[in-house]
Structure formats: C-alpha cells, structure tokens
Amino acid sequence: MKKKTLIFAAFLILILSGGIYVLWKYRVKTKRPNIVFIYADDLGWKDAGFMGSKFYDTPSLDALAASGRIFTNAYANAPNCAPSRAALLTGLYLPRTGVFTVGTSKRGKSKFRRIIPVQNKTVLDTSFITIAEALRQNGYTSISIGKWHLGDDPESGPLEQGFDYNVGGWHLGHPKSYFSPYKNPVLEDGPEGEYLTDRLTNEALSFIEKNKDKPFFLYFPHYAVHTPLQAKENLTELFKPRVPDGDQKNPVYAAMVKSLDESVGRIILKLNELNIRKKTIVIFTSDNGGYGPATSMAPLRGSKGMLYEGGIREPFIVSWPGRVKPGTRSDYPIIGTDMFPTILSLTHTDLFPGQQFDGINLKKLFLKGKKPDERPLFWFFPAYLERYRGVPDIWRTTPASAVRLGNWKLIRFFETGVTELYNLKDDIGETQELSDRFPEKKKEMENLLENWIKETNAPVPYKPNPEFDETAYKIKLQEIKSRNK
C-alpha cells in the first residue's frame, strides 16, 4: 500500500510539474513583446529637443522620451557607422568582429601616417550570431529596413544574418540620393521626388500592419541624417528664419532631423492604431556622434570619427507603456553591445549554445531603473580618419583606444603612446587633461585598457610607416593652424 502511494505521489508530481512547464512555456510565448529598434545615422547627442537642442524640432522624439526612460550616458561602440552596427547586432566588441571602421583604415595620405593601421573588414562574417537569428528561434518575424552597411545579399546581407525581409539594405553606407530615383539595387524606386525617410517609414508601417498578430522585430536603421545633406524644401524653409543654437544652425540638416522625427511619430501612431503599443518595446538611439560640419554636440568635445564624447555618446530612449516608468532618466553608462543580451531577456529568448556577449543584460535597469554594478566600457579604433572643418590637425583621429569606468575616461593614442585622462562628471567637455594630477588613476585606467586589449586579442597597430614624412607633416600641420587662426 505504501509503495502504491509513493508511485501515485510520484506520478502526480510528474503530472503537476509537466503542467507547470506547459503553463510556463505558454506564459513565455504570450509574453513575447514586439521590438521596434530605431537606429538613426549620425544623429548627435544633442540633436533633439529632449536632449536640450533649441534649434531642431523633434516633438515625436520628445513625446517618446517622455513616455519612457532617457539614458544620458549612452554610447555607441565606435565613432563611425559600420563597426557600431556590427557590435550592436552581435553583442561583441570590435576586436572580435574585425569591423573597425568604414572602408579602409588607411585613410588620407600615407606620408602623414606615422604607423601602419590594422587591416579592416567591411563585411560582418555570417558565422556571427545576430539578434535576428536569436529571435527567429523564438518565433519572431524580423525585418531590416534601411542602412545595413555590412555586406550584400545573398552572401552577407540581412537575409543571410537572420532577417526575413530586407528593404534598402546593402553594402553602401549612405544613400546616393534622398529623393527617388534612389539608385539602390534593393529598394524599388518610388514616384519621382519621393523622400527616402518617408518611403522607408511607409515600408515599416506596412510590415507592422502585416505582422500585428504575431511577435515581430523591426530593425529600422535609417539612412537619415547621414550625408548627403538633402531635405524636403518645405521643411527646410521652416528653419531658415530660426535663431541658431550655437553651431546648430543648418536649416537643411534641421529639416532632415524633422523628417526623422516625423517618421518616429508615424511608427508610434500606427502601433496605437493597431492597439499593440502596450506589447511593443520601442528603442531609439544613434550609431555614432553627429557630423561636425552640419551640427554641434556642445558641450561635448568632438564629433563623428573621434573617441572624444562628441563622437561616441548618443541620445537613447526606451519606451514600453506599463512596464517602463514614463518621464524617467538614468545616468548609468550603457553601450551598444548591451542591446543583444537585453533584448533576449526582454523577449524570453534563449541563447545559442556557448553564446557569449561583451555587453550585459539591462532588463532591470530598463524596467525598474535598478543599476547594475559598475563596469568598464571599452572602445578600439585602430584606423585613421581625415580631418574636416573645425579640426586643428591633419587627422580627425589617429589609431586609438579608450576606456570609461565610473566618471573617469582614458584615451590612448597608438601613434605616440600618449594617454589622456578626464573626469566626465566634473568636465563633460573633456577640456582638462588630468594625467599629471592623478597619476594613480591614470595607471589604474591604463591597466584596465591593457588587460582588455590582451583579453580580446585586439590587434594594436605599432609598426612604423616607412612612407611617413615628418617634414611634410609639420609643414601641412602649420598650414592648417594658420588657416584656423
């Protein structure tokens, strides 16, 4: 009798546990929120009203920010386009993907390069697991709309990286035209004069409509506001009489920002119309700092292409009605590689066997404002970029790496081995170099960076360039300084 009771009890436990597992699986399946990830191109840290701009008009972004949580210390993984995208999609730092810059790392004239930069990959290898591939295993339908910049279908475009659909994404990092005809082999031309930002938004709305009854991932990497600077004339006219806000004063660029903002507004309106807003997480950010000749990141130093704050710090919003407290802010430093593990957690999606990330899961921070433990953030940019207006040197940047921990940030330039130390809490503009005043902190940060370089096997450039011409370099530098006076 006792044995029968034990067998019955074991059988009952098995039935109950199986039922619990079925209920858990059902709960997980019914708790798969949609993900809308809007990724602006070259939008600067202060290029929106919610970030303090008084020149650009961004009511939709401001409303989205008010509906969720703003991150004031959000970063891209690189100061330009392609490497940031590779890091975002894989959750891995640049040394692991090998995508370090756009095109070749040997930018500019060889006679001005002191060292030989690292070889760059322009294609994201399909061996890397992307967010879309992970979500596909959990029943998500995914689309990439807009800029891809990491290869071409069918070998290395979005369709080979887990996306079900690709609209407009190929290897090119900027549109040949913002007006139809677009000259884009994976985007059918619209009526003559159709505006690209509007067209891509129409495609996004169509995708949402068709997939409203099942979980979807809308990866929306806009081409806007990357060059060429082309905007709708009626919007440009709105900004011509507007009073500049420092060096934010370009009416064409402002009109491009306006079109981007209108796109965001239309996406939110569609989600509300379909009554799926409450089960949709909307994330908005940018891939790198703003384009210096068109806008200003002040009080941040620098712009796109630099490891100073203006080149890597981004606007960032996460909004999920009923789950993310509206009107909140966080100063916890986050970075693009955090998005993959966070999205997996928010969608109850399992990792692939053996899968690892360089980012961390920010779910509790997104939903509850609970800060994770302090951790360092790293950047690795072993390439050259030419100067543009406002840069008092031959280069916008030379090969460099950086680390941030807490309020402290250190940049190491590989050409000379020089390091710069800043306290971002006291000096957000990176105007006061503190190495001499805080040698112990400098050493601590240098050790952090050096250990990370070893851990990731980052290919530090060190070989002297035999074509470097010191005399020509000094003459050219003096010319630039004389013109800037």
N, C-alpha and C positions, 0 to 999 in steps of 0.2 A: 504493500500500500504506500509505504514511504517512497519507494522507488518510482511508482506511478505518479505520485505528487510532484516529485522532483522533475520528472520528464515533462509533466504538464506545465510546470512553472517555467522550465527552460523554453518550452515551445511558445508559451505566452510571451515571454521576454523577447524571443526572436520575432514574433508577430508584431509586438509593440515597437521594437527597435526598427523593424522594416517600415512600419507605418510612419514612425518619426522621420526616418530617412526620406521616404517619399514626400512627406509634408515639407521637409526642409528643402528638397530639390524643387518642389513646386513653388515654395516661397522665393527661392533664389531666381527661378525662371520668371516669376511675376514681379520681381524687384530689379529687373534689368532696365535701368533708365537709358533713355536716348542720350547720346553725346553729340553736342554741336561744338566743334573746336574751330573758332575763327582766328586765323593767323594772318595778321597784317604784315605787309612787307615794307621795311624801312620806316615804320611809324616810330617817332621818337618818344622818349619817356614823358615829355611834357606836351605832346601834340594833341591833347584832348582837354576838354573843359574840366573833367573830373580830376585831372592831374594838374590843373592850375593855369592852363592856357586862357588868355583873354582875347586871342585873335581867331583861333579856329572855332567853328560852330559844330558841336557834337552832342545834340540833345538826346539822341538814341543811346549813345555810349554812356552819357551821364545818367540816363534812366536805368540802364543795365547795371551800372556801378552802384546806384542807389538801391537796387533790388538785391544786391549780393555783397560780396566781400572784395575789397580792393587790397592788393598787395603792393606796398610802396618800395619793397626791396626785392623785386622780381627781376630775374636775369635770363638772358639768352646764353647759350653755351659758346657762342662765338660772336665776333663783331661783324660778321657778314653772313650772307644768305645760306648757301648750301650746307656748310658744316652745322649750322644751328638746326636745320631741318633733319639732317641725319641723326643728330643727337636726340632730338625730340622724338622721332619715330622709333628709335631703338632703345632709348633709355641709357645710352652709353656715351662716355666721353670721347672726344675727338681722337685721341691716340688709338682707340680700339676700332674705330671705323675707317681711319685713314683719310677721311674727308676733312681737310684742314682749311681750305679757302675756296674761292671761286676761280675756276680755270687753273692757270699755272701759278705756282708760288714764286716764280721768277719774274715778278712784275717790274716794270721800269727798266732803266739801262743797267747793264751788267757792271759797267765801270763805277757805278755808285753803290754796288752791293758789297759789303765787307766780307760776308760769309756766303756759303752755298746753302740755300734754303732746302728744306725737306721736300721730297717728291710728293705731289698731291694726287689724290684720287678724285675724279669728278663724278664717279658713279658709286652709288651705295650697293655693295655686294648683296646679292639675293640670299646669301647664307645667313644674313642677319634677320632675326625675327622682328617684325614691326607690330605696332599697336593693332593695325587692321588684321593681321594674321592671328593674333591672340583673340581678338573679339570674334572673328569668324568661328572659332571653336566653340563660342558661347551663343551662336545663333544670330549674330549681328550681321546686318547688311551694311556695307561700307562704301562710301564714295569719296574720291578726291576731286575737288573742284578748284581749278586754278593752277597756281605755280607748283611744280614738282621739283625741277632743278637737280635731279639725282639720277638721270638716265632716261631712256626711252622704252616704251613698249614696242615689241613684246619681250625684249630681253631684261630690262631693268626699270621699267616704268611702274606706275601704281598698280597695274593689273598683275604684275609679277611680284608685288610686295603685299598681297593680301586684300587689295581693294576689289570690289565687284565692278565698280564703274570708275572711269577716268574721264573728266571733262576738262580739256585745255591744258593738261599737264605733260610737259616734255622736258628735254634737257636744258632748254633756254631759260635763263633766269630773269628775263624781262620781256614785256610784250613788244613786238615790232611796231604795234600801234594800239592805242586805247580805243580807236574807232574802227568799225568794220569797213573794209575787209581787214581781218586780223593777221593774215599770213601765218596762221598757226595750224599745222597739219592735223592736230587732234581737237580742233574747235571749228565747227562749221561756221562760215560767215553768216552774219545776220543781215538785216537791211542796211544799206549804206548809211554810215553815220551812227549806227548803234554803239552805245558806250559799253566798254568791256566790263566794268564793275557792275553795271546794271544787268548785262547779259548773264554773267556768272551767277548773280543773285537769282535771276529767273530760273536757272538750272537747279539751284539749291532748293528753291520753293517747290519746283516740280518733284524733286526727289523726296522731300518731306511729305508732300501730298500722297505720293505713291506708296510710301512706307510707314504711314502714320499708325498702322495697326500692328507693327512689329518693331522690335528694338533696332535702332539704326545708329551708325556712326557717320556723321557728316564732318569730314575734314575739309575745311574751307580756307585754304591758303591763298588769299587774294594776291593778285599782282600789284594792286594798289598798296602803297603810294610810291612804288619804285619808279625811277625814271624809265622812259621819257616823261617829262612833265607835260601832260596833256589832260585837259579838263573840259567839261561842258561849258560853253560860253556863257550861258545864263547864270551858272553858279559862279564863274569867275567874276562876272560883273558885280555880284553881291559883295565881294571882298575888296574891290578896288578902292572904295572910299573909307574902308575900315582903318582905324588907328592901329599902327603896328604895336606889337607887344615885344619889345626888344628886337631881336633878329627874326622873330616870327612875323613875316610881313609879305610873303609871296602869295599873291591872290590866286595864281594857278594851282599852286600846291594846296592852298586852303580849300579850293574847290574840289580837289581830289580827295582830301580828307572828308569833306562834306558828303561826297558820293559814297565813300566807305561807310560813313555814319548812317546814311540812308539805307544802305544795304543791311546793316545790323538791325535797324528798326523794322525793316520788312520781314526779316527772319523771325524776330520776336512776335510780330503781328500774326504771322502765319501759324506759329506754334500756339498762340492764344486762340485763333480762329478754329483750329482743329482740336482744341481742348486737350492738348498734350504738353502744355508748358510745364505743368507740375511734375511730369515724369521725364523732363528733359534738363540735363545739366548743360549750361552754356558757359564756355570758357573763351575769353578774349585776351589776346596778347600780340606781341610783335616778335619778329625774328632777330632783330638787331637794332642798334641805335639809328637815329634819323640821319638823313643825307645832309651833310653840313652846308653845302651851298644853297639848300632850299629851306632849312628850318634851323631851330636852335634848341638845344637841350638844357640851356642855362637854368639853374646854377650848376648843372653837371658840366664837367670838363670833357671836351672832345665830342666825337660823333661816330657815325658808322665807320668801321675799319680800325678802331682803336680799342685797346683794353682799358682805357680810362672809362669812368662810369657812363659817359655820354654815348659810348659805343656798345655797351652791353646791358645797361639797365633798361627795363621795359615797363610799359603800362600793363597791368594784369587784373582781370576781373574773373571771379567765379560766381555764378548765379544759379540757384536751384530753389524755387519757391517752396516754402515749408520745411526746407532742410538746411539751407544756408541763411543765417540771420541777415536780414537786409540792413544796409547802411553801416556796415562794419568794415574795419580796416585791420591789417596785420603788417607789422614791420619785420616779421621773421623772413630771413633771406631764403628765397626759393629759386630754382633753376629749371631749365627745360627738361633735363633728364629725369626730373621728378614726375613728369606727367604720365609716363607709361605705367609705373607701379601704382600710381594714384588712381588712374582710370581703371586698371584691373581690379583694384579693391572696391571702387565705387560701383562697378558693374558685376561683382561676384564672379569674375573670370579667373580661371586657374592659370598659373604659369606653365610654360612648357617645361618638360623635364630638364633639370640642370640650368634653367634660365636664371641669369643674374643681372642686376642693374647697378649703375653708378648713382642713380637717384634714389630717393626714399619715398615711402608712402605718406602722402599728406592728407589722407582722408579725414582724420580727426581735426586737423588744422582747418581744412575747408569747411567741415560741417559744424564743428564746435569751437573753433578758434583755439584749440589746445596745441600749444607749440611743442614740436619735437625737441629733443636735446640739441644743443648747439653742435654744428658740424662744419667742416671747411668746405668751401666751394672752389673749384679749380677751372682755369682756362689755359689753353695751349694753342698758340697761333704762330707756327714756325715759318711764316711767309712774309713777303714784302708787299706793301700797297703804296701806290704813288700818292703824292700829296694832292690836295685840292685847296681851293680858296680858304684862307684863314689858317693854314698850317705853315708855321715858320721854319720848315725844313724841307729837304728833298722828298722825304717819306711821310706819309700819314702814319705808318707804323713800320717798324722793322721786326724781325722774328722775336717773339716774347712769350712769356707765360705769366700767370697771376694766380694768387690765392686770396680768398677772403675768409676770415674767421672772426665772428662777432663783429665788432666795429672796425677791426683792423684789416687792411688790404696791402698786399705787397705785389709789385710788378717787377719781373726780372727780364732784362733785355739781353738777348743772347749774343748780339754783335760785340758788346763791350763787357758783359757780365755785371753791368750796373744794375742795382736794385733801388726801387723807390718805395717808401713806406708811408702810408696815410692812415689817419683815423677818420673814418667816414661819418661818425657821429658828430664830431666837432668841426669837420671840414669836408662837407659833401662835395665841394668843388675840387678837391684834391689840389689845393694851392700850396699846402705846407708839407714839404718832404721832411720826414721825422727820423730818418735813419740815425743821424748823429745824436739826437736827443734820447732815443730809445733803442740802444744797441742790442739789449737782451731780447726785446720784442722782435727786432729785425732778425736776429738769429733764429728765434723760435719759428717765425714765418718762413724763413729760408729753409729750415729743416723740414717743415711740413711740405713745402713745394718739392724739395729734392726727393723726399721719400715717396711722394705721389708719382713723380716722374719715373722713379725706379719701378714702382708697383705696376704702373700701366705700360711700362716699356716704351715710354714716349720717345720718339726719335729726335733728340735735341740736335739742332744744327750747330756745328762747331768748326767745320773745315774752312780755312781762309779761301776767299775767291781770288784766284790768280789774276783775274781781269780787273780787280779793284784798282782805281786810280785816285790816290789820296789828294794829289794836286788838283785834279779836275773836280773832285768832290768839294774841296774847300772853295774853289772859285764859284761853283754853282751855288753853294750854300750862301756865299756872300751876296750873290746876285739876288737871291730870294729875300734875304734880310733887308737889302737896300730897297727893294720894291715894296716891302711891307712897312717901311718907315712912314 
